[in-house]
Structures are given as structure tokens and as C-alpha cells.
Amino acid sequence: MRNLDWRKTAWIAGAVFTIWIIAGVILAGREPGGMPPGSTPIVLHGGRVTGNRISTRSWNFDYKTAQMTPDGTLATVEGVRDGVLYKKGKPYLRLSAEHVSINTQTFDFSAIGDVHVSVADPKDGIAKSFDTDFVQWNNGLKTLNLSHPTIVRTGDQVLKVASITVNFNTNDMHMGAISGSARVPEK
């Protein structure tokens, strides 16, 4: 049997251990290969998304594409063509928008881009609509907030309004600064 040189063996083992530690530190900063299961967003093409409040329908959107976070709590919807906001279960306002972000837990949403909102079935028979670039819906309070400048069309009359808030629970509508003129309809 040969006599082992323990000193030489210790140096070799120490060098291998040091290389192993250095390689581990270098590789630790790298991203793992691929995404972990359940972390990829869910993408849908063409369909309808609906929000309810308790047992009453609150709103629904027909869309081009939609993407949900892996946990399903947030959704972004592109190309909303026929959105409907309901009041007491009946269509009240129609909405189209380029982009809508939805909290699927609270059913609150915001719409940005070219946003068009119109009264679904006006009782007086006069078409009413709002055009803006930002809309927020608070489902719990049943409040629609148009906080950016908005073009309001009622029949053939056009007004520019700084902001509008509509409360569906109380039927209140508050408008910010108004520019333009309107005629009172003759009876």
C-alpha cells in the first residue's frame, strides 16, 4: 500500500469544494428554466365577461381579447364592443372602449382609450351619450365616474364637461365645469 499524501489530498479537496461554491454562487442569480406551473396568464380570444352584484347582473362586456392573472383576480380586456351596465337588472348604459381593467373580486373596472357610453333605453326617447378617454366603475357603490373631459351629446346638442359622476343607487348626476350651450326642449 502506498502512503497517501494527506496534505496533497486536502489541497485537491479544498480546491474542488471552492470551485463548487463559486459555481453555485454564479448559477444562483440565473432565472430558472421556464415559468413555474400556474404562473402564466390566461388569455382568451373573443367572448363575454360578466360581473354580478349578489344575484343581480351588474355589467357585461363582449371583447376581442382578454387576459387574466394566474390567480384570476385581475383581468385586462381589449376591444370592448358591446358593454352593458345594468340598473336593477335591466340595461341602463352601453359602453365601448379600447381597454378595460377589471377586478374580478369586487367587479370594479376602469376603461381607457376611446370610451363611448350611451343611455340604453332613454325614457324620453332622446339619445344621450358621453365620449371620453377614462371611465371608472365602482360596483359596490354603483357609481360611474368620468373624471376626464367628456363630450356630452343629448339629441342634437353637444356640451363639453370637465367631469361627470353618476350614482345608480340614488339616480344623482354631478357635472363639473360645462362649456357650450344647450336649449331647453319645448313642450
Number of C-alpha atoms within 10 A of each C-alpha: 3 4 5 8 8 9 8 10 11 11 11 12 11 12 12 11 12 12 12 11 12 11 11 11 11 9 11 10 8 8 8 9 6 6 9 8 7 10 10 12 13 14 13 14 12 14 12 17 16 14 22 16 14 7 7 13 18 21 26 20 23 21 24 16 17 23 17 20 15 14 11 13 13 17 21 18 26 20 18 24 16 14 22 24 24 21 16 11 14 15 18 17 19 21 25 24 27 18 20 24 20 20 16 17 10 15 20 20 20 19 26 16 15 13 21 22 20 20 18 18 15 12 8 6 8 12 15 19 19 22 22 22 17 21 25 18 21 15 18 10 11 19 20 21 19 25 18 16 19 25 18 20 17 14 11 10 12 17 16 18 21 16 18 20 18 17 15 18 11 9 8 10 13 10 14 15 10 15 12 9 9 11 7 5 5 4 3
